[in-house]
Amino acid sequence: MFASSNYPPDLAAADRFVAEMRHGTLIACAADGYPQVSILPFVKTEDVIELHCVQGDPTFDAVRANPRVTFFRFGLPRLVTAQLG
């Protein structure tokens, strides 16, 4: 997201908004190069996002193969890219 002095972010409001969210999208790239996408429940506590994954989920398999992922929280216009592990 482009930082603009015309539209300064209200980080406290964003944190409150995310605290009310219950689901987000996890995107991971499998070993064959095709992206895997799952909608997952999550909990955010301070700077930590905890996801509930099912072991048989193809996206979770992709995370195991390549821990570099993107997590999109619904309703928020920014992505979080992370390395899990």
PyMOL Python script that loads the backbone (N, CA, C, O; Angstrom):
from pymol import cmd

cmd.read_pdbstr("""\
ATOM      1  N   MET A   1       0.845  -1.152   0.000  1.00  0.00           N
ATOM      2  CA  MET A   1       0.000   0.000   0.000  1.00  0.00           C
ATOM      3  C   MET A   1       0.901   1.229   0.000  1.00  0.00           C
ATOM      4  O   MET A   1       1.874   1.289   0.752  1.00  0.00           O
ATOM      5  N   PHE A   2       0.579   2.207  -0.842  1.00  0.00           N
ATOM      6  CA  PHE A   2       1.347   3.440  -0.955  1.00  0.00           C
ATOM      7  C   PHE A   2       1.056   4.347   0.234  1.00  0.00           C
ATOM      8  O   PHE A   2      -0.100   4.645   0.533  1.00  0.00           O
ATOM      9  N   ALA A   3       2.108   4.778   0.899  1.00  0.00           N
ATOM     10  CA  ALA A   3       1.942   5.691   2.040  1.00  0.00           C
ATOM     11  C   ALA A   3       1.753   7.109   1.507  1.00  0.00           C
ATOM     12  O   ALA A   3       2.592   7.610   0.759  1.00  0.00           O
ATOM     13  N   SER A   4       0.667   7.745   1.884  1.00  0.00           N
ATOM     14  CA  SER A   4       0.366   9.091   1.416  1.00  0.00           C
ATOM     15  C   SER A   4       0.108   9.996   2.602  1.00  0.00           C
ATOM     16  O   SER A   4      -0.638   9.640   3.514  1.00  0.00           O
ATOM     17  N   SER A   5       0.726  11.168   2.589  1.00  0.00           N
ATOM     18  CA  SER A   5       0.483  12.125   3.672  1.00  0.00           C
ATOM     19  C   SER A   5      -0.942  12.675   3.594  1.00  0.00           C
ATOM     20  O   SER A   5      -1.456  13.211   4.575  1.00  0.00           O
ATOM     21  N   ASN A   6      -1.580  12.543   2.428  1.00  0.00           N
ATOM     22  CA  ASN A   6      -2.970  12.998   2.284  1.00  0.00           C
ATOM     23  C   ASN A   6      -3.956  12.062   2.986  1.00  0.00           C
ATOM     24  O   ASN A   6      -5.041  12.480   3.390  1.00  0.00           O
ATOM     25  N   TYR A   7      -3.567  10.800   3.124  1.00  0.00           N
ATOM     26  CA  TYR A   7      -4.442   9.803   3.740  1.00  0.00           C
ATOM     27  C   TYR A   7      -3.658   8.995   4.767  1.00  0.00           C
ATOM     28  O   TYR A   7      -3.366   7.820   4.540  1.00  0.00           O
ATOM     29  N   PRO A   8      -3.319   9.610   5.883  1.00  0.00           N
ATOM     30  CA  PRO A   8      -2.531   8.873   6.887  1.00  0.00           C
ATOM     31  C   PRO A   8      -3.355   7.720   7.471  1.00  0.00           C
ATOM     32  O   PRO A   8      -4.534   7.893   7.779  1.00  0.00           O
ATOM     33  N   PRO A   9      -2.739   6.555   7.622  1.00  0.00           N
ATOM     34  CA  PRO A   9      -3.482   5.412   8.171  1.00  0.00           C
ATOM     35  C   PRO A   9      -3.746   5.579   9.660  1.00  0.00           C
ATOM     36  O   PRO A   9      -2.908   6.083  10.407  1.00  0.00           O
ATOM     37  N   ASP A  10      -4.906   5.152  10.062  1.00  0.00           N
ATOM     38  CA  ASP A  10      -5.247   5.106  11.479  1.00  0.00           C
ATOM     39  C   ASP A  10      -4.986   3.672  11.928  1.00  0.00           C
ATOM     40  O   ASP A  10      -5.871   2.820  11.848  1.00  0.00           O
ATOM     41  N   LEU A  11      -3.762   3.407  12.404  1.00  0.00           N
ATOM     42  CA  LEU A  11      -3.364   2.040  12.734  1.00  0.00           C
ATOM     43  C   LEU A  11      -4.195   1.437  13.856  1.00  0.00           C
ATOM     44  O   LEU A  11      -4.459   0.235  13.850  1.00  0.00           O
ATOM     45  N   ALA A  12      -4.606   2.242  14.807  1.00  0.00           N
ATOM     46  CA  ALA A  12      -5.449   1.732  15.901  1.00  0.00           C
ATOM     47  C   ALA A  12      -6.792   1.266  15.354  1.00  0.00           C
ATOM     48  O   ALA A  12      -7.300   0.218  15.751  1.00  0.00           O
ATOM     49  N   ALA A  13      -7.369   2.051  14.438  1.00  0.00           N
ATOM     50  CA  ALA A  13      -8.642   1.663  13.824  1.00  0.00           C
ATOM     51  C   ALA A  13      -8.477   0.398  12.990  1.00  0.00           C
ATOM     52  O   ALA A  13      -9.352  -0.468  12.991  1.00  0.00           O
ATOM     53  N   ALA A  14      -7.359   0.291  12.280  1.00  0.00           N
ATOM     54  CA  ALA A  14      -7.093  -0.909  11.484  1.00  0.00           C
ATOM     55  C   ALA A  14      -6.954  -2.131  12.383  1.00  0.00           C
ATOM     56  O   ALA A  14      -7.482  -3.196  12.064  1.00  0.00           O
ATOM     57  N   ASP A  15      -6.250  -1.990  13.500  1.00  0.00           N
ATOM     58  CA  ASP A  15      -6.097  -3.104  14.438  1.00  0.00           C
ATOM     59  C   ASP A  15      -7.446  -3.530  15.011  1.00  0.00           C
ATOM     60  O   ASP A  15      -7.706  -4.725  15.149  1.00  0.00           O
ATOM     61  N   ARG A  16      -8.308  -2.565  15.347  1.00  0.00           N
ATOM     62  CA  ARG A  16      -9.651  -2.904  15.853  1.00  0.00           C
ATOM     63  C   ARG A  16     -10.451  -3.642  14.786  1.00  0.00           C
ATOM     64  O   ARG A  16     -11.149  -4.614  15.078  1.00  0.00           O
ATOM     65  N   PHE A  17     -10.342  -3.170  13.545  1.00  0.00           N
ATOM     66  CA  PHE A  17     -11.055  -3.805  12.442  1.00  0.00           C
ATOM     67  C   PHE A  17     -10.605  -5.246  12.253  1.00  0.00           C
ATOM     68  O   PHE A  17     -11.434  -6.144  12.106  1.00  0.00           O
ATOM     69  N   VAL A  18      -9.289  -5.471  12.257  1.00  0.00           N
ATOM     70  CA  VAL A  18      -8.753  -6.824  12.069  1.00  0.00           C
ATOM     71  C   VAL A  18      -9.157  -7.716  13.234  1.00  0.00           C
ATOM     72  O   VAL A  18      -9.427  -8.901  13.039  1.00  0.00           O
ATOM     73  N   ALA A  19      -9.203  -7.162  14.446  1.00  0.00           N
ATOM     74  CA  ALA A  19      -9.591  -7.952  15.619  1.00  0.00           C
ATOM     75  C   ALA A  19     -11.016  -8.487  15.466  1.00  0.00           C
ATOM     76  O   ALA A  19     -11.356  -9.518  16.047  1.00  0.00           O
ATOM     77  N   GLU A  20     -11.847  -7.794  14.690  1.00  0.00           N
ATOM     78  CA  GLU A  20     -13.225  -8.233  14.468  1.00  0.00           C
ATOM     79  C   GLU A  20     -13.334  -9.251  13.334  1.00  0.00           C
ATOM     80  O   GLU A  20     -14.360  -9.921  13.209  1.00  0.00           O
ATOM     81  N   MET A  21     -12.295  -9.379  12.506  1.00  0.00           N
ATOM     82  CA  MET A  21     -12.323 -10.313  11.378  1.00  0.00           C
ATOM     83  C   MET A  21     -12.179 -11.737  11.896  1.00  0.00           C
ATOM     84  O   MET A  21     -11.536 -11.975  12.918  1.00  0.00           O
ATOM     85  N   ARG A  22     -12.771 -12.662  11.193  1.00  0.00           N
ATOM     86  CA  ARG A  22     -12.690 -14.064  11.606  1.00  0.00           C
ATOM     87  C   ARG A  22     -12.057 -14.953  10.550  1.00  0.00           C
ATOM     88  O   ARG A  22     -11.613 -16.055  10.870  1.00  0.00           O
ATOM     89  N   HIS A  23     -12.002 -14.502   9.280  1.00  0.00           N
ATOM     90  CA  HIS A  23     -11.475 -15.331   8.198  1.00  0.00           C
ATOM     91  C   HIS A  23     -10.548 -14.532   7.297  1.00  0.00           C
ATOM     92  O   HIS A  23     -10.675 -13.314   7.175  1.00  0.00           O
ATOM     93  N   GLY A  24      -9.632 -15.223   6.679  1.00  0.00           N
ATOM     94  CA  GLY A  24      -8.740 -14.618   5.710  1.00  0.00           C
ATOM     95  C   GLY A  24      -8.347 -15.662   4.677  1.00  0.00           C
ATOM     96  O   GLY A  24      -8.705 -16.834   4.799  1.00  0.00           O
ATOM     97  N   THR A  25      -7.624 -15.240   3.679  1.00  0.00           N
ATOM     98  CA  THR A  25      -7.216 -16.129   2.596  1.00  0.00           C
ATOM     99  C   THR A  25      -5.719 -16.379   2.670  1.00  0.00           C
ATOM    100  O   THR A  25      -4.922 -15.441   2.672  1.00  0.00           O
ATOM    101  N   LEU A  26      -5.347 -17.642   2.731  1.00  0.00           N
ATOM    102  CA  LEU A  26      -3.949 -18.055   2.722  1.00  0.00           C
ATOM    103  C   LEU A  26      -3.612 -18.517   1.309  1.00  0.00           C
ATOM    104  O   LEU A  26      -4.304 -19.363   0.743  1.00  0.00           O
ATOM    105  N   ILE A  27      -2.541 -17.953   0.741  1.00  0.00           N
ATOM    106  CA  ILE A  27      -2.110 -18.306  -0.608  1.00  0.00           C
ATOM    107  C   ILE A  27      -0.675 -18.819  -0.508  1.00  0.00           C
ATOM    108  O   ILE A  27       0.211 -18.135   0.005  1.00  0.00           O
ATOM    109  N   ALA A  28      -0.466 -20.029  -1.003  1.00  0.00           N
ATOM    110  CA  ALA A  28       0.862 -20.643  -0.981  1.00  0.00           C
ATOM    111  C   ALA A  28       1.106 -21.308  -2.329  1.00  0.00           C
ATOM    112  O   ALA A  28       0.165 -21.731  -3.001  1.00  0.00           O
ATOM    113  N   CYS A  29       2.356 -21.395  -2.713  1.00  0.00           N
ATOM    114  CA  CYS A  29       2.713 -21.989  -4.003  1.00  0.00           C
ATOM    115  C   CYS A  29       3.230 -23.403  -3.772  1.00  0.00           C
ATOM    116  O   CYS A  29       4.196 -23.612  -3.038  1.00  0.00           O
ATOM    117  N   ALA A  30       2.579 -24.363  -4.404  1.00  0.00           N
ATOM    118  CA  ALA A  30       2.964 -25.763  -4.266  1.00  0.00           C
ATOM    119  C   ALA A  30       4.258 -26.033  -5.032  1.00  0.00           C
ATOM    120  O   ALA A  30       4.722 -25.183  -5.792  1.00  0.00           O
ATOM    121  N   ALA A  31       4.837 -27.216  -4.831  1.00  0.00           N
ATOM    122  CA  ALA A  31       6.091 -27.580  -5.483  1.00  0.00           C
ATOM    123  C   ALA A  31       5.972 -27.561  -7.004  1.00  0.00           C
ATOM    124  O   ALA A  31       6.958 -27.314  -7.698  1.00  0.00           O
ATOM    125  N   ASP A  32       4.764 -27.821  -7.532  1.00  0.00           N
ATOM    126  CA  ASP A  32       4.573 -27.820  -8.980  1.00  0.00           C
ATOM    127  C   ASP A  32       4.401 -26.411  -9.548  1.00  0.00           C
ATOM    128  O   ASP A  32       4.259 -26.236 -10.759  1.00  0.00           O
ATOM    129  N   GLY A  33       4.416 -25.411  -8.669  1.00  0.00           N
ATOM    130  CA  GLY A  33       4.341 -24.025  -9.113  1.00  0.00           C
ATOM    131  C   GLY A  33       2.950 -23.435  -9.163  1.00  0.00           C
ATOM    132  O   GLY A  33       2.804 -22.233  -9.387  1.00  0.00           O
ATOM    133  N   TYR A  34       1.916 -24.247  -8.959  1.00  0.00           N
ATOM    134  CA  TYR A  34       0.546 -23.741  -8.986  1.00  0.00           C
ATOM    135  C   TYR A  34       0.148 -23.220  -7.609  1.00  0.00           C
ATOM    136  O   TYR A  34       0.408 -23.874  -6.599  1.00  0.00           O
ATOM    137  N   PRO A  35      -0.480 -22.047  -7.563  1.00  0.00           N
ATOM    138  CA  PRO A  35      -0.889 -21.509  -6.257  1.00  0.00           C
ATOM    139  C   PRO A  35      -2.051 -22.307  -5.666  1.00  0.00           C
ATOM    140  O   PRO A  35      -2.941 -22.772  -6.378  1.00  0.00           O
ATOM    141  N   GLN A  36      -2.012 -22.444  -4.369  1.00  0.00           N
ATOM    142  CA  GLN A  36      -3.094 -23.067  -3.607  1.00  0.00           C
ATOM    143  C   GLN A  36      -3.693 -21.989  -2.723  1.00  0.00           C
ATOM    144  O   GLN A  36      -2.965 -21.191  -2.133  1.00  0.00           O
ATOM    145  N   VAL A  37      -5.014 -21.962  -2.627  1.00  0.00           N
ATOM    146  CA  VAL A  37      -5.705 -20.909  -1.886  1.00  0.00           C
ATOM    147  C   VAL A  37      -6.728 -21.541  -0.955  1.00  0.00           C
ATOM    148  O   VAL A  37      -7.490 -22.417  -1.363  1.00  0.00           O
ATOM    149  N   SER A  38      -6.744 -21.092   0.304  1.00  0.00           N
ATOM    150  CA  SER A  38      -7.742 -21.557   1.271  1.00  0.00           C
ATOM    151  C   SER A  38      -8.259 -20.372   2.074  1.00  0.00           C
ATOM    152  O   SER A  38      -7.501 -19.465   2.417  1.00  0.00           O
ATOM    153  N   ILE A  39      -9.550 -20.387   2.369  1.00  0.00           N
ATOM    154  CA  ILE A  39     -10.144 -19.426   3.292  1.00  0.00           C
ATOM    155  C   ILE A  39     -10.094 -20.075   4.667  1.00  0.00           C
ATOM    156  O   ILE A  39     -10.628 -21.165   4.875  1.00  0.00           O
ATOM    157  N   LEU A  40      -9.440 -19.382   5.608  1.00  0.00           N
ATOM    158  CA  LEU A  40      -9.195 -19.980   6.920  1.00  0.00           C
ATOM    159  C   LEU A  40      -9.589 -19.036   8.050  1.00  0.00           C
ATOM    160  O   LEU A  40      -9.463 -17.819   7.919  1.00  0.00           O
ATOM    161  N   PRO A  41     -10.068 -19.600   9.164  1.00  0.00           N
ATOM    162  CA  PRO A  41     -10.285 -18.784  10.356  1.00  0.00           C
ATOM    163  C   PRO A  41      -8.942 -18.402  10.963  1.00  0.00           C
ATOM    164  O   PRO A  41      -7.974 -19.158  10.878  1.00  0.00           O
ATOM    165  N   PHE A  42      -8.890 -17.227  11.575  1.00  0.00           N
ATOM    166  CA  PHE A  42      -7.650 -16.796  12.214  1.00  0.00           C
ATOM    167  C   PHE A  42      -7.956 -15.958  13.445  1.00  0.00           C
ATOM    168  O   PHE A  42      -9.062 -15.447  13.624  1.00  0.00           O
ATOM    169  N   VAL A  43      -6.937 -15.836  14.284  1.00  0.00           N
ATOM    170  CA  VAL A  43      -6.986 -14.971  15.465  1.00  0.00           C
ATOM    171  C   VAL A  43      -5.727 -14.126  15.432  1.00  0.00           C
ATOM    172  O   VAL A  43      -4.632 -14.647  15.219  1.00  0.00           O
ATOM    173  N   LYS A  44      -5.874 -12.825  15.642  1.00  0.00           N
ATOM    174  CA  LYS A  44      -4.714 -11.934  15.695  1.00  0.00           C
ATOM    175  C   LYS A  44      -4.539 -11.453  17.120  1.00  0.00           C
ATOM    176  O   LYS A  44      -5.463 -10.893  17.711  1.00  0.00           O
ATOM    177  N   THR A  45      -3.357 -11.670  17.671  1.00  0.00           N
ATOM    178  CA  THR A  45      -2.999 -11.208  19.003  1.00  0.00           C
ATOM    179  C   THR A  45      -1.722 -10.401  18.876  1.00  0.00           C
ATOM    180  O   THR A  45      -0.662 -10.952  18.579  1.00  0.00           O
ATOM    181  N   GLU A  46      -1.816  -9.110  19.097  1.00  0.00           N
ATOM    182  CA  GLU A  46      -0.694  -8.192  18.920  1.00  0.00           C
ATOM    183  C   GLU A  46      -0.141  -8.336  17.509  1.00  0.00           C
ATOM    184  O   GLU A  46      -0.858  -8.047  16.551  1.00  0.00           O
ATOM    185  N   ASP A  47       1.110  -8.772  17.342  1.00  0.00           N
ATOM    186  CA  ASP A  47       1.717  -8.884  16.014  1.00  0.00           C
ATOM    187  C   ASP A  47       1.707 -10.309  15.464  1.00  0.00           C
ATOM    188  O   ASP A  47       2.375 -10.591  14.469  1.00  0.00           O
ATOM    189  N   VAL A  48       0.959 -11.207  16.099  1.00  0.00           N
ATOM    190  CA  VAL A  48       0.938 -12.604  15.692  1.00  0.00           C
ATOM    191  C   VAL A  48      -0.428 -12.958  15.117  1.00  0.00           C
ATOM    192  O   VAL A  48      -1.463 -12.649  15.707  1.00  0.00           O
ATOM    193  N   ILE A  49      -0.416 -13.618  13.943  1.00  0.00           N
ATOM    194  CA  ILE A  49      -1.644 -14.135  13.342  1.00  0.00           C
ATOM    195  C   ILE A  49      -1.588 -15.654  13.432  1.00  0.00           C
ATOM    196  O   ILE A  49      -0.668 -16.279  12.906  1.00  0.00           O
ATOM    197  N   GLU A  50      -2.584 -16.248  14.105  1.00  0.00           N
ATOM    198  CA  GLU A  50      -2.667 -17.697  14.229  1.00  0.00           C
ATOM    199  C   GLU A  50      -3.757 -18.192  13.292  1.00  0.00           C
ATOM    200  O   GLU A  50      -4.893 -17.721  13.348  1.00  0.00           O
ATOM    201  N   LEU A  51      -3.408 -19.153  12.423  1.00  0.00           N
ATOM    202  CA  LEU A  51      -4.344 -19.735  11.469  1.00  0.00           C
ATOM    203  C   LEU A  51      -4.756 -21.129  11.914  1.00  0.00           C
ATOM    204  O   LEU A  51      -3.974 -21.853  12.529  1.00  0.00           O
ATOM    205  N   HIS A  52      -5.989 -21.497  11.598  1.00  0.00           N
ATOM    206  CA  HIS A  52      -6.439 -22.864  11.840  1.00  0.00           C
ATOM    207  C   HIS A  52      -6.412 -23.594  10.513  1.00  0.00           C
ATOM    208  O   HIS A  52      -7.255 -23.347   9.651  1.00  0.00           O
ATOM    209  N   CYS A  53      -5.443 -24.498  10.337  1.00  0.00           N
ATOM    210  CA  CYS A  53      -5.282 -25.259   9.095  1.00  0.00           C
ATOM    211  C   CYS A  53      -5.673 -26.717   9.331  1.00  0.00           C
ATOM    212  O   CYS A  53      -5.523 -27.241  10.434  1.00  0.00           O
ATOM    213  N   VAL A  54      -6.170 -27.354   8.294  1.00  0.00           N
ATOM    214  CA  VAL A  54      -6.493 -28.783   8.327  1.00  0.00           C
ATOM    215  C   VAL A  54      -5.346 -29.521   7.640  1.00  0.00           C
ATOM    216  O   VAL A  54      -4.896 -29.106   6.573  1.00  0.00           O
ATOM    217  N   GLN A  55      -4.873 -30.602   8.238  1.00  0.00           N
ATOM    218  CA  GLN A  55      -3.701 -31.294   7.701  1.00  0.00           C
ATOM    219  C   GLN A  55      -3.896 -31.790   6.279  1.00  0.00           C
ATOM    220  O   GLN A  55      -2.924 -31.860   5.527  1.00  0.00           O
ATOM    221  N   GLY A  56      -5.116 -32.140   5.879  1.00  0.00           N
ATOM    222  CA  GLY A  56      -5.372 -32.645   4.532  1.00  0.00           C
ATOM    223  C   GLY A  56      -5.585 -31.558   3.501  1.00  0.00           C
ATOM    224  O   GLY A  56      -5.877 -31.870   2.347  1.00  0.00           O
ATOM    225  N   ASP A  57      -5.450 -30.292   3.870  1.00  0.00           N
ATOM    226  CA  ASP A  57      -5.680 -29.161   2.967  1.00  0.00           C
ATOM    227  C   ASP A  57      -4.507 -29.020   1.995  1.00  0.00           C
ATOM    228  O   ASP A  57      -3.359 -28.974   2.438  1.00  0.00           O
ATOM    229  N   PRO A  58      -4.763 -28.950   0.674  1.00  0.00           N
ATOM    230  CA  PRO A  58      -3.682 -28.772  -0.297  1.00  0.00           C
ATOM    231  C   PRO A  58      -2.864 -27.498  -0.051  1.00  0.00           C
ATOM    232  O   PRO A  58      -1.670 -27.467  -0.346  1.00  0.00           O
ATOM    233  N   THR A  59      -3.493 -26.458   0.483  1.00  0.00           N
ATOM    234  CA  THR A  59      -2.751 -25.230   0.771  1.00  0.00           C
ATOM    235  C   THR A  59      -1.758 -25.470   1.900  1.00  0.00           C
ATOM    236  O   THR A  59      -0.639 -24.960   1.859  1.00  0.00           O
ATOM    237  N   PHE A  60      -2.156 -26.235   2.900  1.00  0.00           N
ATOM    238  CA  PHE A  60      -1.246 -26.556   3.998  1.00  0.00           C
ATOM    239  C   PHE A  60      -0.079 -27.401   3.483  1.00  0.00           C
ATOM    240  O   PHE A  60       1.054 -27.234   3.933  1.00  0.00           O
ATOM    241  N   ASP A  61      -0.355 -28.310   2.539  1.00  0.00           N
ATOM    242  CA  ASP A  61       0.723 -29.080   1.911  1.00  0.00           C
ATOM    243  C   ASP A  61       1.699 -28.147   1.191  1.00  0.00           C
ATOM    244  O   ASP A  61       2.913 -28.337   1.253  1.00  0.00           O
ATOM    245  N   ALA A  62       1.153 -27.133   0.504  1.00  0.00           N
ATOM    246  CA  ALA A  62       2.001 -26.167  -0.203  1.00  0.00           C
ATOM    247  C   ALA A  62       2.844 -25.364   0.785  1.00  0.00           C
ATOM    248  O   ALA A  62       4.001 -25.055   0.500  1.00  0.00           O
ATOM    249  N   VAL A  63       2.274 -25.022   1.951  1.00  0.00           N
ATOM    250  CA  VAL A  63       3.032 -24.301   2.982  1.00  0.00           C
ATOM    251  C   VAL A  63       4.194 -25.154   3.472  1.00  0.00           C
ATOM    252  O   VAL A  63       5.290 -24.646   3.707  1.00  0.00           O
ATOM    253  N   ARG A  64       3.954 -26.436   3.622  1.00  0.00           N
ATOM    254  CA  ARG A  64       5.034 -27.338   4.048  1.00  0.00           C
ATOM    255  C   ARG A  64       6.163 -27.374   3.014  1.00  0.00           C
ATOM    256  O   ARG A  64       7.339 -27.437   3.371  1.00  0.00           O
ATOM    257  N   ALA A  65       5.795 -27.333   1.739  1.00  0.00           N
ATOM    258  CA  ALA A  65       6.792 -27.387   0.672  1.00  0.00           C
ATOM    259  C   ALA A  65       7.513 -26.054   0.504  1.00  0.00           C
ATOM    260  O   ALA A  65       8.698 -26.025   0.172  1.00  0.00           O
ATOM    261  N   ASN A  66       6.803 -24.954   0.731  1.00  0.00           N
ATOM    262  CA  ASN A  66       7.367 -23.617   0.542  1.00  0.00           C
ATOM    263  C   ASN A  66       6.721 -22.677   1.562  1.00  0.00           C
ATOM    264  O   ASN A  66       5.593 -22.234   1.346  1.00  0.00           O
ATOM    265  N   PRO A  67       7.404 -22.361   2.666  1.00  0.00           N
ATOM    266  CA  PRO A  67       6.796 -21.570   3.735  1.00  0.00           C
ATOM    267  C   PRO A  67       6.602 -20.085   3.421  1.00  0.00           C
ATOM    268  O   PRO A  67       6.118 -19.346   4.279  1.00  0.00           O
ATOM    269  N   ARG A  68       6.961 -19.628   2.230  1.00  0.00           N
ATOM    270  CA  ARG A  68       6.719 -18.233   1.859  1.00  0.00           C
ATOM    271  C   ARG A  68       5.286 -18.126   1.352  1.00  0.00           C
ATOM    272  O   ARG A  68       4.942 -18.714   0.326  1.00  0.00           O
ATOM    273  N   VAL A  69       4.453 -17.378   2.068  1.00  0.00           N
ATOM    274  CA  VAL A  69       3.015 -17.316   1.791  1.00  0.00           C
ATOM    275  C   VAL A  69       2.524 -15.872   1.776  1.00  0.00           C
ATOM    276  O   VAL A  69       3.235 -14.946   2.166  1.00  0.00           O
ATOM    277  N   THR A  70       1.292 -15.714   1.317  1.00  0.00           N
ATOM    278  CA  THR A  70       0.581 -14.446   1.430  1.00  0.00           C
ATOM    279  C   THR A  70      -0.715 -14.718   2.157  1.00  0.00           C
ATOM    280  O   THR A  70      -1.398 -15.703   1.873  1.00  0.00           O
ATOM    281  N   PHE A  71      -1.062 -13.844   3.101  1.00  0.00           N
ATOM    282  CA  PHE A  71      -2.320 -13.971   3.841  1.00  0.00           C
ATOM    283  C   PHE A  71      -3.092 -12.674   3.659  1.00  0.00           C
ATOM    284  O   PHE A  71      -2.593 -11.596   3.980  1.00  0.00           O
ATOM    285  N   PHE A  72      -4.311 -12.784   3.143  1.00  0.00           N
ATOM    286  CA  PHE A  72      -5.156 -11.620   2.892  1.00  0.00           C
ATOM    287  C   PHE A  72      -6.309 -11.635   3.876  1.00  0.00           C
ATOM    288  O   PHE A  72      -7.086 -12.588   3.936  1.00  0.00           O
ATOM    289  N   ARG A  73      -6.407 -10.570   4.642  1.00  0.00           N
ATOM    290  CA  ARG A  73      -7.504 -10.445   5.603  1.00  0.00           C
ATOM    291  C   ARG A  73      -8.656  -9.742   4.912  1.00  0.00           C
ATOM    292  O   ARG A  73      -8.480  -8.650   4.370  1.00  0.00           O
ATOM    293  N   PHE A  74      -9.818 -10.345   4.922  1.00  0.00           N
ATOM    294  CA  PHE A  74     -10.983  -9.785   4.242  1.00  0.00           C
ATOM    295  C   PHE A  74     -11.274  -8.375   4.722  1.00  0.00           C
ATOM    296  O   PHE A  74     -11.207  -8.085   5.916  1.00  0.00           O
ATOM    297  N   GLY A  75     -11.596  -7.506   3.781  1.00  0.00           N
ATOM    298  CA  GLY A  75     -12.002  -6.158   4.125  1.00  0.00           C
ATOM    299  C   GLY A  75     -10.861  -5.191   4.325  1.00  0.00           C
ATOM    300  O   GLY A  75     -11.091  -4.002   4.547  1.00  0.00           O
ATOM    301  N   LEU A  76      -9.636  -5.676   4.251  1.00  0.00           N
ATOM    302  CA  LEU A  76      -8.492  -4.794   4.466  1.00  0.00           C
ATOM    303  C   LEU A  76      -7.710  -4.692   3.174  1.00  0.00           C
ATOM    304  O   LEU A  76      -7.355  -5.724   2.605  1.00  0.00           O
ATOM    305  N   PRO A  77      -7.426  -3.502   2.684  1.00  0.00           N
ATOM    306  CA  PRO A  77      -6.790  -3.356   1.380  1.00  0.00           C
ATOM    307  C   PRO A  77      -5.273  -3.526   1.397  1.00  0.00           C
ATOM    308  O   PRO A  77      -4.550  -2.746   0.777  1.00  0.00           O
ATOM    309  N   ARG A  78      -4.795  -4.539   2.103  1.00  0.00           N
ATOM    310  CA  ARG A  78      -3.358  -4.802   2.046  1.00  0.00           C
ATOM    311  C   ARG A  78      -3.105  -6.278   2.290  1.00  0.00           C
ATOM    312  O   ARG A  78      -3.907  -6.972   2.915  1.00  0.00           O
ATOM    313  N   LEU A  79      -1.996  -6.731   1.792  1.00  0.00           N
ATOM    314  CA  LEU A  79      -1.613  -8.129   1.936  1.00  0.00           C
ATOM    315  C   LEU A  79      -0.521  -8.240   2.988  1.00  0.00           C
ATOM    316  O   LEU A  79       0.236  -7.300   3.227  1.00  0.00           O
ATOM    317  N   VAL A  80      -0.461  -9.385   3.595  1.00  0.00           N
ATOM    318  CA  VAL A  80       0.614  -9.682   4.526  1.00  0.00           C
ATOM    319  C   VAL A  80       1.405 -10.835   3.919  1.00  0.00           C
ATOM    320  O   VAL A  80       0.869 -11.927   3.731  1.00  0.00           O
ATOM    321  N   THR A  81       2.664 -10.598   3.617  1.00  0.00           N
ATOM    322  CA  THR A  81       3.508 -11.661   3.078  1.00  0.00           C
ATOM    323  C   THR A  81       4.440 -12.097   4.196  1.00  0.00           C
ATOM    324  O   THR A  81       5.056 -11.274   4.873  1.00  0.00           O
ATOM    325  N   ALA A  82       4.527 -13.393   4.371  1.00  0.00           N
ATOM    326  CA  ALA A  82       5.293 -13.903   5.507  1.00  0.00           C
ATOM    327  C   ALA A  82       5.972 -15.200   5.148  1.00  0.00           C
ATOM    328  O   ALA A  82       5.688 -15.806   4.114  1.00  0.00           O
ATOM    329  N   GLN A  83       6.859 -15.612   6.001  1.00  0.00           N
ATOM    330  CA  GLN A  83       7.453 -16.933   5.903  1.00  0.00           C
ATOM    331  C   GLN A  83       7.048 -17.679   7.154  1.00  0.00           C
ATOM    332  O   GLN A  83       7.342 -17.248   8.269  1.00  0.00           O
ATOM    333  N   LEU A  84       6.367 -18.807   6.965  1.00  0.00           N
ATOM    334  CA  LEU A  84       5.918 -19.598   8.097  1.00  0.00           C
ATOM    335  C   LEU A  84       6.964 -20.639   8.425  1.00  0.00           C
ATOM    336  O   LEU A  84       7.747 -21.048   7.568  1.00  0.00           O
ATOM    337  N   GLY A  85       6.968 -21.057   9.657  1.00  0.00           N
ATOM    338  CA  GLY A  85       7.889 -22.134   9.992  1.00  0.00           C
ATOM    339  C   GLY A  85       8.410 -22.045  11.365  1.00  0.00           C
ATOM    340  O   GLY A  85       9.201 -22.892  11.781  1.00  0.00           O
TER     341      GLY A  85
END
""", "prot")
cmd.dss("prot")
cmd.show_as("cartoon", "prot")
cmd.util.cbc("prot")
cmd.orient("prot")
